[in-house]
Structure formats: structure tokens, C-alpha cells
């Protein structure tokens, strides 16, 4: 996945997060539904950011950024580096 595609996916997920919060505040969904989907989005966002960091690091050190791979959510969740 190219950097532009990763950034587009991140933007779409951030928009979906906003939509979920709006849906909750307007009563279209309940809190449990919002929280469940937000948790899924957060895991996917962690994976996207990790993939983006991997690609950039590979490019910086002269490696092929296309060799970066999506890692399991459990491996990248709450990454602070």
C-alpha cells in the first residue's frame, strides 16, 4: 500500500470516528455500538500509522518501502514510539 493510500485510509477512519460521535450525540446509535466501532477503528489506525512509520523508515535507510507489512493489531496497539 502506497503512502498516499495509507494517508487516505487514515483520513477516512478519522472521518468515521467523527461520524460515530455525531451519531451517538443525535441518538442514532447507542453508546455500546459507538464504543465497539471506535475500538475497531483505533486498532486499524494503530496498524496504519505503524505501516506508515515502517515505510518511511525503510525509505530513509535505502530499503524498499514496499516491503513494509501490516503487523497484528496486538503488536502495534498503543505504540508510543
C-alpha positions as CSV (number, residue, x, y, z in Angstrom):
1,X,0.0,0.0,0.0
2,X,1.5,3.4,-1.0
3,X,1.9,6.2,1.5
4,X,-0.9,8.2,-0.2
5,X,-3.3,5.2,0.2
6,X,-2.4,4.8,3.8
7,X,-3.0,8.5,4.5
8,X,-6.3,8.4,2.6
9,X,-7.4,5.4,4.7
10,X,-6.4,7.2,7.9
11,X,-8.4,10.3,6.9
12,X,-11.4,8.1,6.2
13,X,-11.2,6.4,9.5
14,X,-10.9,9.7,11.3
15,X,-14.0,10.9,9.5
16,X,-15.8,7.8,10.5
17,X,-14.8,8.4,14.2
18,X,-16.4,11.9,13.9
19,X,-19.5,10.4,12.3
20,X,-19.8,7.9,15.1
21,X,-19.6,10.6,17.7
22,X,-22.2,12.7,15.9
23,X,-24.5,9.6,15.5
24,X,-24.2,9.0,19.3
25,X,-25.0,12.6,20.2
26,X,-28.0,12.6,17.9
27,X,-29.3,9.3,19.2
28,X,-28.9,7.4,16.0
29,X,-26.7,4.8,17.7
30,X,-26.2,3.7,21.3
31,X,-23.0,4.1,23.4
32,X,-22.2,0.4,23.2
33,X,-22.3,0.5,19.4
34,X,-20.2,3.6,19.3
35,X,-17.6,2.2,21.6
36,X,-17.3,-1.1,19.8
37,X,-16.8,0.5,16.4
38,X,-14.4,3.1,17.9
39,X,-12.3,0.3,19.4
40,X,-12.1,-1.4,15.9
41,X,-11.1,1.9,14.3
42,X,-8.4,2.6,16.9
43,X,-6.8,-0.8,16.2
44,X,-6.9,-0.2,12.5
45,X,-5.5,3.3,12.9
46,X,-2.6,1.9,15.0
47,X,-1.9,-0.5,12.2
48,X,-2.0,2.2,9.5
49,X,0.3,4.5,11.5
50,X,2.7,1.6,12.1
51,X,2.8,0.7,8.4
52,X,3.4,4.3,7.5
53,X,6.3,4.5,10.0
54,X,7.8,1.3,8.6
55,X,7.6,2.6,5.1
56,X,9.2,5.9,6.0
57,X,12.0,4.1,8.0
58,X,12.7,1.8,5.1
59,X,12.9,4.6,2.6
60,X,15.2,6.6,4.9
61,X,17.6,3.8,5.2
62,X,17.7,3.0,1.5
63,X,15.4,-0.1,1.7
64,X,12.3,-0.8,-0.3
65,X,9.3,0.7,1.4
66,X,7.0,-1.8,-0.4
67,X,8.5,-4.5,1.8
68,X,6.7,-3.0,4.9
69,X,3.9,-5.2,6.1
70,X,0.8,-4.7,8.3
71,X,1.6,-6.1,11.7
72,X,-1.0,-7.6,14.0
73,X,-3.1,-5.1,16.0
74,X,-1.9,-6.6,19.3
75,X,1.7,-5.9,18.3
76,X,1.2,-2.2,17.4
77,X,-1.6,-1.1,19.7
78,X,-0.9,1.9,21.8
79,X,2.6,2.3,20.2
80,X,4.2,5.4,21.6
81,X,7.5,5.5,19.7
